[in-house]
Amino acid sequence: MRLVQVALHADDLGRAADFYTVLLESAPIARFDESGLVFFDLDGVRLLLDRNAPASLLYLYVENVHDALDRLGGLVDVVSRPHVIFTHHEDTLGPAGHDEWQAFITDTEGNTVGLVAFQRH
């Protein structure tokens, strides 16, 4: 079994599509304005922005949490600044020998998004 799709609520599809284009550094793969749907590809998993979806908490891998926040600039409200939440001594939940950094932001549609990066300590 594998994850196929994650949906996030979006009141304003254009605004949400613009935000996720900046965050993901890639354009949508499909858009259905009449149905209220925008799709992005996350390495084979679809991210769906949907007017009718409930709010969700999504965690996205980024190369560097600080750089991701800098790239987003004033597009987001930062809920929690970048911080180390865990040091992985084994590879059960992340790569051994790495610190797991997380920051939390609120996207343009009110969804909380966790940004996650792994850095060797």
FIFIGU-743229 format. One record per residue (C-alpha): residue in one letter; x, y, z. Coordinates in nm, 4 decimals, m for minus. Example, Ala and Ser with C-alpha at 12.3 -4.5 7.8 and 13.67 -1.06 7.14 Angstrom:
REM FIFIGU-743229
PT  res        xx        yy        zz
PT    A    1.2300   m0.4500    0.7800
PT    S    1.3670   m0.1060    0.7140
REM end
This chain:
REM FIFIGU-743229
PT  res        xx        yy        zz
PT    M    0.0000    0.0000    0.0000
PT    R    0.1204    0.3520   m0.0730
PT    L   m0.0057    0.7054   m0.0310
PT    V   m0.1698    0.8343   m0.3502
PT    Q   m0.3135    1.1749   m0.2624
PT    V   m0.3426    1.4336    0.0142
PT    A   m0.6106    1.7042    0.0014
PT    L   m0.5987    2.0510    0.1558
PT    H   m0.8828    2.2992    0.1816
PT    A   m0.8537    2.6116   m0.0388
PT    D   m1.1087    2.8939   m0.0457
PT    D   m0.9225    3.0807   m0.3211
PT    L   m0.7728    2.8380   m0.5732
PT    G   m0.5636    3.1007   m0.7507
PT    R   m0.4095    3.2289   m0.4305
PT    A   m0.3476    2.8748   m0.3028
PT    A   m0.1997    2.7610   m0.6363
PT    D    0.0360    3.0605   m0.6356
PT    F    0.1438    2.9863   m0.2777
PT    Y    0.2153    2.6161   m0.3396
PT    T    0.3938    2.6959   m0.6674
PT    V    0.6399    2.9067   m0.4633
PT    L    0.6667    2.6569   m0.1754
PT    L    0.7069    2.3474   m0.3944
PT    E    0.9058    2.5254   m0.6641
PT    S    0.6878    2.3632   m0.9301
PT    A    0.3702    2.4468   m1.1172
PT    P    0.0393    2.2596   m1.0837
PT    I    0.0005    1.9497   m1.3005
PT    A   m0.3762    1.9972   m1.3448
PT    R   m0.6384    2.2581   m1.2654
PT    F   m1.0186    2.2306   m1.2782
PT    D   m1.1548    2.5728   m1.1824
PT    E   m1.5202    2.4790   m1.2283
PT    S   m1.4821    2.1860   m0.9871
PT    G   m1.2562    2.3832   m0.7533
PT    L   m0.9522    2.1530   m0.7813
PT    V   m0.5791    2.2093   m0.8345
PT    F   m0.3256    1.9236   m0.8375
PT    F    0.0497    1.9211   m0.7751
PT    D    0.2853    1.6234   m0.8038
PT    L    0.4932    1.5463   m0.4936
PT    D    0.7220    1.2724   m0.6252
PT    G    0.4297    1.0532   m0.7303
PT    V    0.1866    1.1607   m0.4569
PT    R   m0.0814    1.4066   m0.5625
PT    L   m0.1366    1.7184   m0.3540
PT    L   m0.4949    1.8298   m0.4145
PT    L   m0.6120    2.1809   m0.3309
PT    D   m0.9893    2.1496   m0.3033
PT    R   m1.2593    2.4024   m0.2116
PT    N   m1.4582    2.1241   m0.0414
PT    A   m1.1789    1.9493    0.1508
PT    P   m1.1524    1.9877    0.5286
PT    A   m0.8532    2.1674    0.6814
PT    S   m0.5523    1.9399    0.7337
PT    L   m0.2033    1.9351    0.8803
PT    L    0.0510    1.8522    0.6133
PT    Y    0.4222    1.7896    0.6697
PT    L    0.6448    1.8586    0.3692
PT    Y    1.0120    1.7730    0.3295
PT    V    1.2327    2.0663    0.2327
PT    E    1.6103    2.0746    0.1875
PT    N    1.6500    2.3538    0.4436
PT    V    1.3738    2.4927    0.6676
PT    H    1.5367    2.8371    0.6954
PT    D    1.5742    2.8691    0.3165
PT    A    1.2108    2.7636    0.2613
PT    L    1.0894    3.0356    0.4984
PT    D    1.3112    3.2932    0.3275
PT    R    1.1734    3.1909   m0.0138
PT    L    0.8142    3.2288    0.1082
PT    G    0.8841    3.5732    0.2531
PT    G    0.5629    3.7526    0.3452
PT    L    0.3334    3.4854    0.1968
PT    V    0.3005    3.3011    0.5292
PT    D    0.2410    3.3458    0.8958
PT    V    0.5033    3.1541    1.0917
PT    V    0.3369    2.9539    1.3695
PT    S    0.6628    2.8051    1.4978
PT    R    1.0144    2.9149    1.3975
PT    P    1.2678    2.6528    1.2812
PT    H    1.3911    2.4319    1.5613
PT    V    1.5396    2.0860    1.6131
PT    I    1.2712    1.8495    1.7380
PT    F    1.4673    1.5253    1.7439
PT    T    1.8122    1.3771    1.6890
PT    H    1.7966    1.0489    1.4984
PT    H    2.0472    0.8018    1.6423
PT    E    1.8986    0.5209    1.4321
PT    D    1.6998    0.5267    1.1075
PT    T    1.3541    0.4344    1.2407
PT    L    1.1874    0.7734    1.1699
PT    G    1.4629    0.9575    0.9870
PT    P    1.8230    0.9186    0.8740
PT    A    2.0620    0.8133    1.1514
PT    G    2.3114    1.0802    1.2536
PT    H    2.0811    1.3682    1.1566
PT    D    1.8871    1.6340    1.3434
PT    E    1.5264    1.6789    1.2376
PT    W    1.4360    2.0439    1.1929
PT    Q    1.0749    2.1589    1.1772
PT    A    0.8930    2.4867    1.1337
PT    F    0.5191    2.5422    1.1078
PT    I    0.3479    2.7946    0.8853
PT    T   m0.0063    2.8872    0.7948
PT    D   m0.0714    2.8841    0.4210
PT    T   m0.2873    3.1373    0.2382
PT    E   m0.5984    2.9246    0.3040
PT    G   m0.5551    2.8811    0.6798
PT    N   m0.4044    2.5291    0.6700
PT    T   m0.1087    2.4550    0.8960
PT    V    0.1917    2.3160    0.7093
PT    G    0.4922    2.1588    0.8794
PT    L    0.8251    2.2025    0.7016
PT    V    1.0711    1.9220    0.7792
PT    A    1.4420    1.8965    0.7004
PT    F    1.7188    1.6593    0.8079
PT    Q    2.0674    1.7914    0.8733
PT    R    2.3727    1.5938    0.9789
PT    H    2.4758    1.6891    1.3322
REM end
